[in-house]
């Protein structure tokens, strides 16, 4: 079993699902309850309240919302107030607690954020282009977006297969709209495949 919290796109678990791992992707944006498609179960639930079913967990991934902690939005922190910050840190803390409890290798992802101040510095940082070489069409991840990872329980950071970042920081140019946050936070598929290869026992 693989657990992925705050995971709307399910990109991170796709390589695991293809190898017959049952994957639970929890996000409040999914339809309420559980929706199963092949080996991916989309769970529409509040991650603060959800617990995985009994069974061995092979890996845990978490992508807690970053809007209220990312340094790119620091100029709006004061207007948002303490409540937004507290809620963001609660969701991050939930990710830590469940990941540590699982005993499985885990990674918690966020952009460069104030989490480094409130908890600790990240264990790893990467850009999507660093892992573009794991894809057949490597140009798909040929862009930069500085991403931080907090890892534990034996998580192995995969070796890089970098491609030239010909698209630059293209995520900055995603137009405003209801899907903007989901597009910007989608896991690069090259990185997802690299993590699977480095951490799967199959």
C-alpha positions in Angstrom: 0.0 0.0 0.0 1.1 3.6 -0.8 -0.4 6.6 0.9 -0.2 10.1 -0.7 -1.7 13.0 1.3 -3.0 16.3 -0.3 -2.6 14.6 -3.7 -5.2 15.7 -6.3 -3.4 14.8 -9.5 -2.2 11.3 -8.3 1.0 11.8 -10.4 3.2 10.7 -7.6 1.7 7.3 -7.2 1.3 6.4 -10.9 4.5 4.4 -11.2 3.6 2.5 -8.0 0.1 1.8 -9.2 1.5 0.4 -12.5 3.5 -2.0 -10.4 0.4 -3.3 -8.6 0.7 -1.3 -5.4 -2.7 -0.2 -4.1 -2.4 3.6 -3.7 -4.6 5.9 -1.6 -4.6 9.5 -2.7 -6.3 11.7 -0.1 -7.5 15.2 -1.0 -10.5 17.2 0.0 -11.1 18.0 -3.7 -11.8 14.4 -4.5 -15.4 13.3 -4.4 -16.5 12.3 -0.9 -15.7 8.7 0.0 -13.5 6.4 -2.1 -13.3 6.2 -5.9 -11.2 3.4 -7.2 -9.7 3.3 -10.7 -7.3 0.5 -11.3 -4.9 0.6 -8.4 -5.5 4.2 -7.4 -8.1 5.0 -4.8 -9.0 8.7 -4.6 -10.2 9.5 -1.1 -12.3 12.6 -0.7 -11.6 13.4 3.0 -9.9 15.8 5.4 -6.4 14.6 5.8 -6.5 15.7 9.4 -9.1 13.1 10.2 -8.3 10.3 7.7 -6.3 7.2 8.6 -5.1 4.5 6.2 -6.5 1.0 6.4 -4.6 -1.7 8.2 -1.8 -3.2 6.2 1.8 -2.8 5.3 2.7 0.7 3.9 5.4 0.8 1.3 5.8 4.6 1.1 4.1 7.8 2.2 4.1 11.0 0.2 2.6 14.3 1.3 2.0 17.7 -0.4 0.5 19.9 2.2 -0.9 23.2 0.9 1.8 25.8 0.6 -0.1 29.0 -0.2 0.2 30.4 3.4 3.8 29.4 4.0 5.6 29.7 0.7 8.1 32.6 0.7 7.0 33.6 -2.8 3.8 34.9 -1.1 5.4 36.5 1.9 4.2 40.0 1.0 0.6 38.8 1.7 1.3 37.0 5.1 0.2 40.0 7.2 -3.1 40.4 5.3 -3.9 36.7 5.7 -3.5 36.8 9.5 -2.3 34.1 12.0 -5.2 31.8 11.3 -4.0 30.9 7.8 -0.5 30.3 9.0 -1.7 28.1 11.9 -3.9 26.0 9.6 -1.1 25.5 7.1 1.3 24.4 9.8 -1.4 22.0 11.2 -1.6 20.3 7.8 2.2 20.1 7.6 2.4 18.6 11.1 -0.3 16.1 10.2 1.9 15.0 7.3 4.9 14.5 9.6 2.9 12.6 12.2 1.3 10.1 9.8 4.5 9.7 7.9 6.6 8.9 11.0 3.8 6.7 12.4 3.7 4.6 9.2 7.3 3.4 9.6 7.6 3.6 5.8 10.0 5.7 3.7 8.5 9.1 3.3 8.8 12.5 1.7 7.0 15.7 2.4 7.1 18.3 -0.4 6.8 22.1 -0.3 8.3 25.0 -2.1 10.8 27.2 -0.4 8.8 28.1 2.7 8.8 29.3 6.3 8.5 25.7 7.4 12.3 25.8 7.5 12.0 28.4 10.2 9.2 26.7 12.2 10.5 23.2 12.0 13.8 22.5 10.3 15.6 22.9 7.0 14.7 20.5 4.2 16.8 17.4 3.5 16.8 17.8 -0.2 16.0 20.4 -2.9 15.5 19.9 -6.7 14.1 21.3 -9.9 11.8 19.2 -12.2 14.5 19.4 -14.9 16.8 17.5 -12.6 14.8 14.3 -13.3 13.6 14.9 -16.8 15.9 12.2 -18.1 13.6 9.6 -16.5 11.0 10.3 -19.1 10.8 9.2 -22.7 9.9 12.7 -23.7 12.4 14.5 -21.4 11.2 17.9 -22.6 8.0 17.5 -20.5 9.9 18.4 -17.3 12.4 20.8 -18.8 11.7 23.6 -16.4 12.7 24.9 -13.0 10.7 25.2 -9.8 12.7 25.0 -6.7 11.2 22.3 -4.5 12.0 21.2 -1.0 11.7 17.7 0.5 11.7 16.6 4.1 12.3 12.9 4.2 12.7 10.0 6.7 12.4 6.3 7.5 15.0 5.4 5.0 13.7 7.4 2.0 16.3 7.3 -0.8 16.7 10.4 -2.9 17.1 9.2 -6.5 20.1 10.1 -8.6 19.5 13.0 -11.0 19.2 12.7 -14.8 19.1 16.4 -15.6 17.8 17.8 -18.9 18.4 21.5 -19.9 15.7 23.7 -18.4 14.7 25.2 -21.8 11.3 26.2 -20.5 12.7 28.2 -17.5 10.4 29.0 -14.7 7.2 28.4 -16.7 5.1 27.8 -13.6 5.2 31.6 -13.0 3.2 32.1 -16.2 0.3 29.8 -15.3 -2.7 32.1 -15.7 -5.0 32.9 -12.8 -8.0 30.6 -12.5 -9.5 27.8 -10.3 -7.0 25.2 -11.4 -3.9 27.4 -11.1 -2.9 25.9 -7.7 -3.4 22.3 -8.9 -1.3 22.9 -12.0 1.5 24.5 -10.1 1.6 21.8 -7.5 1.4 18.8 -9.8 4.3 16.4 -9.2 6.7 16.2 -12.2 6.4 12.7 -13.7 10.2 12.4 -14.1 10.7 12.9 -10.4 7.8 10.5 -9.6 9.4 7.7 -11.7 12.8 8.4 -10.2 11.5 8.1 -6.6 9.7 4.8 -7.5 12.9 3.3 -8.9 14.9 4.3 -5.9 12.4 3.3 -3.2 10.3 0.4 -4.5 11.2 -3.1 -3.4 9.6 -4.6 -6.6 
